[in-house]
């Protein structure tokens, strides 16, 4: 299962209803690749594939105690993936361990003539991700703690404490952990998503290529009442744009380029190997409630790779994740 049309992070759908989290059946598995996350978390599979437009691999990984990677734009082909946003979509693996994730990468990365963006991966893919794994890989690494993404509400405290303990584990393995900031981060992240600009047009283009597609557009889905009621407001909002290249889209693209440059400059100037922050600042949401506290947008806006990994468990046994964001192709 997946969240309907990949347009959310709780995995609810008119086809399959609500997918549940195997660690707590009254909570969501995350999304949009929530079925993949729940299946691996419940040991139905050893590893799986998802798509990430803003957190759709990393959030299910976080909520099911898995490792999930949103790679650099162009690392893996999106051919066959139903689009949410051609600007932000990425396909990638979720797995129980970093070793399994590396095995999945070795099987799935590289250039594909059916997805032009993958040409950019040339010269950036190692002979084997699995063979490159090192037990002492954290020794000497400099990890920059991006405090701006940790939250300051009382509801953020429990997750923040668990992620801090995980970073103490990094220190014990030889990493240097330092607090850092990225100039202009909050302003550049704000309104930098282009999902609402792309979705209507990318979906129509995708459907046009499918013989005898049962629908032709997002508008037709809405007109025929085929969507889940909980997603009606979101879909109607995303069906409003009359053209993709709006003023919002233009401004968002400027922000995206500027933020990418700012993050790369920060990594270089401060000699930082990766930025660290919680994947979600809050625990997995109860079914029927919105999932708060997502930090999905930084990787989606910059096109830089981010990996979500287990950091520990909440007092009531729910998985919590730490995310690392690195430079291009790292």
C-alpha positions in Angstrom: 0.0 0.0 0.0 0.9 3.6 -0.3 -0.6 7.0 0.5 -3.1 7.9 -2.2 -1.2 9.3 -5.2 1.8 9.6 -2.9 0.3 12.9 -1.7 0.9 12.6 2.1 2.8 11.0 4.9 0.2 8.9 6.8 -0.6 6.2 4.2 -4.3 6.3 3.8 -6.0 5.5 0.5 -9.4 5.0 -1.1 -8.2 1.6 -2.3 -6.7 0.2 0.8 -7.9 2.3 3.7 -5.5 3.1 6.6 -2.2 1.2 6.8 -1.1 0.7 10.4 2.3 0.8 12.1 3.4 -2.7 13.2 5.0 -1.2 16.4 1.7 0.3 17.4 -1.5 -0.6 15.4 -3.1 2.6 16.5 -0.4 4.8 14.9 0.5 5.6 11.3 3.4 4.0 9.4 4.4 7.2 7.8 4.3 7.7 4.1 3.9 7.9 1.3 5.8 4.6 1.0 4.1 3.5 4.2 3.2 0.0 3.0 6.8 -0.8 2.2 7.9 0.5 5.6 5.2 -1.4 7.5 5.9 -4.6 5.5 9.6 -4.6 6.3 8.9 -3.5 9.9 6.6 -6.5 10.2 9.1 -8.9 8.6 7.1 -9.5 5.5 10.2 -8.5 3.5 13.9 -8.0 4.1 14.0 -4.7 2.1 11.9 -2.7 -0.3 11.7 0.2 -2.6 9.9 3.5 -2.1 9.7 7.0 -3.6 10.6 10.2 -1.8 9.2 13.6 -2.9 9.4 15.1 0.6 10.1 12.3 3.2 8.2 9.4 1.6 11.2 7.0 2.1 12.7 8.6 5.2 9.5 9.0 7.3 8.4 5.3 6.9 12.0 4.3 7.7 11.8 6.5 10.8 8.5 5.1 12.0 9.5 1.4 11.5 13.0 1.4 12.9 14.6 1.1 9.4 17.3 2.7 7.3 16.0 4.7 4.3 17.9 6.7 1.8 16.9 9.6 -0.4 19.8 9.7 -2.8 21.3 12.6 -4.8 19.0 13.7 -7.6 20.0 11.5 -10.5 21.3 8.5 -8.5 18.4 6.1 -9.4 15.9 5.9 -12.2 12.3 7.0 -11.7 11.1 5.2 -14.8 7.8 3.6 -13.9 7.2 5.7 -10.8 3.9 7.5 -10.8 5.0 11.2 -10.4 4.1 13.5 -7.6 6.6 16.2 -8.6 9.2 15.6 -11.4 11.3 18.3 -9.7 11.5 16.5 -6.4 10.8 12.8 -7.0 13.4 10.2 -6.2 13.2 6.4 -5.9 15.2 4.5 -3.4 15.5 1.6 -0.8 14.3 1.0 2.7 16.0 -1.8 4.7 16.6 -3.1 8.2 20.3 -2.4 8.1 22.9 -0.3 6.3 24.3 -3.5 4.8 21.0 -4.4 3.3 20.5 -0.8 2.1 23.9 -1.0 0.3 22.9 -4.3 -1.3 19.7 -2.6 -2.6 21.7 0.4 -3.9 24.1 -1.8 -5.8 21.2 -3.5 -7.5 19.3 -0.3 -8.4 21.5 2.8 -9.1 22.9 4.1 -12.3 22.1 5.6 -15.7 18.8 4.7 -17.4 18.0 6.1 -20.9 14.3 6.3 -19.8 15.2 8.9 -17.1 17.5 11.7 -18.4 18.4 13.0 -14.9 20.3 9.7 -14.3 23.0 10.8 -16.7 24.3 13.0 -13.9 25.3 10.0 -11.9 28.2 9.2 -14.3 31.5 9.0 -12.4 29.8 9.3 -9.0 28.8 5.7 -8.3 31.3 3.4 -6.5 32.1 -0.1 -7.8 30.1 -1.4 -4.8 28.3 0.5 -2.0 28.4 -2.7 0.1 32.2 -3.2 -0.3 32.7 0.4 0.7 31.1 0.0 4.1 33.5 0.4 7.0 33.0 -0.5 10.7 35.1 2.5 11.7 33.6 4.8 9.2 32.7 7.4 11.8 36.3 7.8 13.1 37.4 11.4 12.4 34.1 12.4 10.8 32.7 15.9 11.5 29.0 15.9 12.1 27.2 19.3 12.1 24.2 19.4 14.3 21.6 21.6 12.6 19.8 22.9 15.6 17.3 24.9 13.5 15.6 21.6 12.6 15.3 20.2 16.1 12.2 22.2 17.2 11.6 24.1 20.4 8.1 23.0 21.4 7.6 20.8 24.5 6.3 18.1 22.2 9.7 18.0 20.5 11.7 17.3 23.7 11.4 13.5 23.8 12.6 12.9 20.2 15.4 15.5 20.7 16.7 13.7 23.7 16.8 10.3 21.9 18.6 11.8 18.9 21.1 13.5 21.2 21.9 10.1 22.8 22.4 8.6 19.3 24.9 11.4 18.5 26.7 10.6 21.7 27.1 7.1 20.2 28.7 8.8 17.2 31.2 10.5 19.5 32.0 7.2 21.1 32.9 5.8 17.7 35.3 8.7 17.0 33.2 11.3 15.4 33.4 15.0 16.2 29.9 16.5 16.8 29.5 20.3 16.6 26.6 22.7 16.5 26.3 24.6 13.2 23.9 26.8 11.3 23.2 27.5 7.6 22.7 31.2 6.8 19.1 32.0 5.8 17.9 28.4 6.3 14.4 29.2 7.6 13.6 31.7 4.9 15.0 29.6 2.1 13.1 26.5 3.2 9.8 28.4 3.4 7.7 27.9 0.3 10.5 26.0 -1.5 8.4 23.0 -2.3 7.1 22.7 -5.8 4.8 19.7 -5.3 1.7 21.8 -5.7 3.1 23.4 -8.9 4.1 20.1 -10.5 1.6 17.5 -9.4 -1.4 18.2 -11.6 0.7 18.5 -14.8 3.0 15.6 -14.0 0.1 13.3 -13.2 -1.7 14.2 -16.5 1.5 13.6 -18.5 2.0 10.2 -16.8 -1.6 9.1 -17.4 -1.5 10.2 -21.1 1.3 7.5 -21.7 -0.8 4.7 -20.2 -3.0 2.8 -22.7 -6.7 2.9 -21.7 -5.9 4.7 -18.5 -9.1 4.7 -16.3 -8.7 8.5 -15.7 -7.0 11.3 -17.5 -6.4 13.9 -14.8 -6.5 14.9 -11.2 -9.6 16.9 -12.0 -11.4 13.8 -13.3 -10.5 11.9 -10.1 -12.1 14.7 -8.1 -15.1 15.0 -10.3 -15.9 11.3 -10.1 -15.3 11.2 -6.3 -12.6 8.5 -6.6 -10.3 9.9 -3.9 -10.3 9.3 -0.2 -12.4 12.0 1.6 -9.5 12.9 3.9 -7.4 14.0 0.8 -10.1 16.0 -0.9 -9.0 19.4 0.3 -5.3 18.7 -0.6 -6.2 17.4 -4.1 -8.6 20.4 -4.8 -5.8 22.8 -3.8 -3.3 21.0 -6.1 -5.8 21.0 -8.9 -6.0 24.8 -8.9 -2.9 25.9 -10.8 -3.6 26.8 -14.4 0.1 26.6 -15.4 3.2 25.1 -13.9 5.5 28.2 -14.4 3.7 30.4 -11.9 5.4 33.2 -9.9 5.5 30.8 -6.9 7.3 28.2 -9.0 9.8 30.7 -10.2 10.5 32.0 -6.7 10.7 28.5 -5.3 13.3 27.5 -7.9 15.4 30.5 -7.0 15.2 29.5 -3.3 16.2 25.9 -4.2 19.3 26.9 -6.0 20.3 29.4 -3.3 19.7 26.9 -0.4 21.7 24.2 -2.2 24.7 26.6 -2.6 24.4 27.7 1.0 24.4 24.1 2.4 27.3 23.1 0.2 29.3 26.2 1.2 28.6 25.4 4.9 29.8 21.9 4.5 33.0 23.0 2.8 33.8 26.0 5.0 33.2 24.2 8.3 34.7 20.9 7.0 31.5 19.1 7.9 30.9 15.6 6.5 27.1 15.5 7.2 24.4 17.6 8.9 22.4 15.9 11.6 18.8 16.4 12.7 15.7 14.3 13.6 13.8 12.9 10.6 10.6 13.7 12.5 10.6 15.9 15.6 7.5 14.1 16.9 6.5 10.4 17.4 4.5 8.6 14.8 1.0 10.1 14.8 -2.1 8.4 16.1 -4.4 7.2 13.2 -6.7 10.1 12.3 -4.3 12.8 13.4 -1.9 14.8 11.2 1.8 13.9 11.4 3.6 16.9 12.8 7.3 17.7 13.0 8.6 16.6 9.6 12.1 17.8 8.5 11.7 16.3 5.0 12.1 19.5 3.0 15.9 20.2 3.3 16.9 17.2 1.2 14.0 17.7 -1.2 14.8 21.4 -1.8 18.6 21.0 -2.2 18.6 17.7 -4.1 21.3 16.5 -1.6 21.3 13.0 -0.2 19.8 12.2 3.2 19.7 8.9 5.1 17.3 8.2 8.0 18.4 5.6 10.5 17.3 4.2 13.9 18.2 6.4 16.8 16.3 4.6 19.6 12.8 4.2 21.0 10.4 6.5 22.8 9.2 5.7 26.4 6.2 3.9 24.9 8.3 1.8 22.4 8.0 3.8 19.2 10.9 4.1 16.8 12.7 7.4 16.5 15.1 8.3 13.7 18.2 10.4 13.2 18.8 11.8 9.7 22.2 12.7 8.1 22.4 15.0 5.0 25.6 15.1 3.0 27.1 16.7 -0.1 26.2 15.7 -3.6 26.9 12.0 -4.3 28.3 11.4 -0.8 
